[in-house]
Amino acid sequence: MKITGAEIFCESLRREGVKTVFGLPGGVVLKIFDVLCQQKDIELVLTRHEQGAAHMAEGYAKATGKAGVVLVTSGPGMTNIVTGLADAYMDSVPLVAFTGQVSTDLIGNDAFQEADNVGISRPCTKHNVLVKDVKDLALAIKEAFYIATSGRPGPVLVDIPKDVSTAKAEFIYPDKVTLRGYNPAVDGSKNQIKLAAEEIMKAKKPMIYVGGGAVFSDAADEIKELAEITQIPVTMTLMGLGSFPGTHPLSLGMLGMHGGYWTNMAMHHADLLIAVGARFDDRVTGKLDAFCPEARVIHIDIDPTSIKKTFHAHIPIVGDVKTVLRQMNVALRSLDGNPKEMQSRRAPWLKQVGDWRKTHPLTYKQDDKITKPQYVIEKLFELTNHDAIVATDVGQHQMFAAQYFKGSRPRTWLTSGGLGTMGFGFPAAIGAQKAFPDRLVLCITSEGSFQMNLQELVVAAEHKLPVKIVLLNNGVHGMVRQWQDLFYESRYSASLLGKMPDFVKLADAYGIAGLRALKPAEVEPVLKEGLKHKGPVLMDIHTDPFENCYPMIPAGGAQHEMMLEDPPELEITRKGGSHKRKVDEEEKGVLPA
Ligand SMILES: Cc1ncc(C[n+]2csc(CCOP(=O)(O)OP(=O)(O)O)c2C)c(N)n1
């Protein structure tokens, strides 16, 4: 029996096990929305902006490991998801985006709401396709899910013209697909693994450097085993957080621009780097020619194009991270080394790293007048018993959360790493909460980022999603203000936000609980009340607008050249200059006290 393209769409989603679709309708996708709303087992979450839909799908995908699904209309519906696609592309998030397109006979005519969806999305998708014939739709969907979730995951876009959604065809859903030229490697080369194991046994100052690839590959157990049998310390990129417990004695936390002093020093002095699903991003390496100058490099990645892309690798291993680490752990165990001897050989290195940590730990000074953002995150970490899914936005609060919320499980840290998308955090938290309605989901955000997608408050209210929004309200684009303080003589161009909405009233307007903490003493009671609250809640916590995030490797600086505190001249530049009048005004009225 022949069925419509819209029915083929729903049936295909069912075959892929899709339970939730995030989207917003429009003219050319009305047939699909019409059929979708009649499905009992696929829920449609109507977002209030298509960007919200894309980030919700990302949050869902990051938290579950399954593909997130988006459905939007042509023209502006599609262009509104471009940021989400680019974000997913940079962070290797499996996403399948369905966009409506004008009817095939109108394509190229500048028809109403026509956009070149395939052309626009080409640089920010792993694969995209315009389906011109309803007979090809089921296969296109099967391929889309396969490509999005296999190898190095990423976003795929399927563009469906209006007449394809209404035309009919037999429904034939393939069991599996084979694509010429696309065969992601799983096992690593045995020879390379043997060489790597021998290097590991020899190394005196090794480091394991873990990226987001380890999270997608579910390699947490294998990383722990590798670290423990070899007694090698582990550092994680912003995307890799959660793949090794942050509280483990061998964890050095995050590295790079805002990584720990001890972590970056350890990287700088390492004689062997085991890079696991990481891509040597510039926020990690700083000045490339000064990065890890003494290290031999083993680089494990499923994506061969990531290896040697920015940094050399002495032993490249292409394969699925989890599988390769399993093979590696077997190889290490079978080598003649004696674990006790290995541990004593590592002792001086671990002591050196520990000394760096002792002399330069993360610090901040909390008084009783103004709340420091670090204090809020530390409290949150303590009050949640370290167990929450944390979605963040982008800015200082994101870095403070990465430093102080030491997550212990993969897929519990959802952040926009590669693209650094303000506005990601709140919809991502909604997507994760949709996937796990009974788990604690926190959105750590700040007023700049939050205002980029706050319209989605209504989705949290409507779907009774109990996301806990912790809004670190410093009244400024803090990270921009920090750079202006440090590199632009404190000229605060467009970083002081001025007029601010009343976030508690705003929450109320959307039917969500709102709480406020103006002083340090109010922080703990507000967090406790907010965390106890059954439904969604927005906690507006006023924090110090002038707190800076350290350590910091200035852009282009070498890894070991970190700033650890405000430079003495900052006090002078803050007091002088053209910005002063504006700062005074802001301090009197608009900025939180
Ligand atoms: C969509 C987008 N626009 C601009 C930027 C550049 N940017 C990076 S951090 C930042 C300020 C973030 O301010 P806020 O969300 O208030 O966080 P805070 O730094 O104060 O914690 C800006 C504007 C960005 N990352 N994303």
The ligand as a Tripos MOL2 file, in Angstrom:
@<TRIPOS>MOLECULE
LIG
   26    27     1     0     0
SMALL
NO_CHARGES

@<TRIPOS>ATOM
      1 C1         25.9520   34.1340   20.2650 C.3       1 LIG1
      2 C2         27.2080   34.7370   20.8080 C.ar      1 LIG1
      3 N1         27.4430   36.0550   20.6650 N.ar      1 LIG1
      4 C3         28.5650   36.6180   21.1750 C.ar      1 LIG1
      5 C4         29.4920   35.8540   21.8210 C.ar      1 LIG1
      6 C5         30.7870   36.4780   22.3660 C.3       1 LIG1
      7 N2         30.8110   36.3570   23.8250 N.ar      1 LIG1
      8 C6         31.5160   35.4130   24.4700 C.ar      1 LIG1
      9 S1         31.3300   35.4340   26.1090 S.2       1 LIG1
     10 C7         30.3070   36.7650   26.0200 C.ar      1 LIG1
     11 C8         29.7070   37.3530   27.2570 C.3       1 LIG1
     12 C9         28.8540   36.3790   27.9960 C.3       1 LIG1
     13 O1         28.1160   37.0850   28.9560 O.3       1 LIG1
     14 P1         27.1930   36.3520   29.9850 P.3       1 LIG1
     15 O2         26.3200   35.3740   29.3160 O.co2     1 LIG1
     16 O3         26.5060   37.3800   30.7990 O.co2     1 LIG1
     17 O4         28.2230   35.5030   30.8320 O.3       1 LIG1
     18 P2         29.3710   35.9350   31.8530 P.3       1 LIG1
     19 O5         30.6250   36.0200   31.0490 O.co2     1 LIG1
     20 O6         28.9910   37.2450   32.4610 O.co2     1 LIG1
     21 O7         29.4300   34.8420   32.8500 O.co2     1 LIG1
     22 C10        30.1470   37.1830   24.6920 C.ar      1 LIG1
     23 C11        29.3300   38.3460   24.2610 C.3       1 LIG1
     24 C12        29.2150   34.4800   21.9270 C.ar      1 LIG1
     25 N3         30.0620   33.6380   22.5080 N.pl3     1 LIG1
     26 N4         28.0670   33.9550   21.4400 N.ar      1 LIG1
@<TRIPOS>BOND
     1     1     2 1
     2     2     3 ar
     3     2    26 ar
     4     3     4 ar
     5     4     5 ar
     6     5     6 1
     7     5    24 ar
     8     6     7 1
     9     7     8 ar
    10     7    22 ar
    11     8     9 ar
    12     9    10 ar
    13    10    11 1
    14    10    22 ar
    15    11    12 1
    16    12    13 1
    17    13    14 1
    18    14    15 2
    19    14    16 1
    20    14    17 1
    21    17    18 1
    22    18    19 2
    23    18    20 1
    24    18    21 1
    25    22    23 1
    26    24    25 1
    27    24    26 ar
@<TRIPOS>SUBSTRUCTURE
     1 LIG1         1 GROUP 0 **** ****
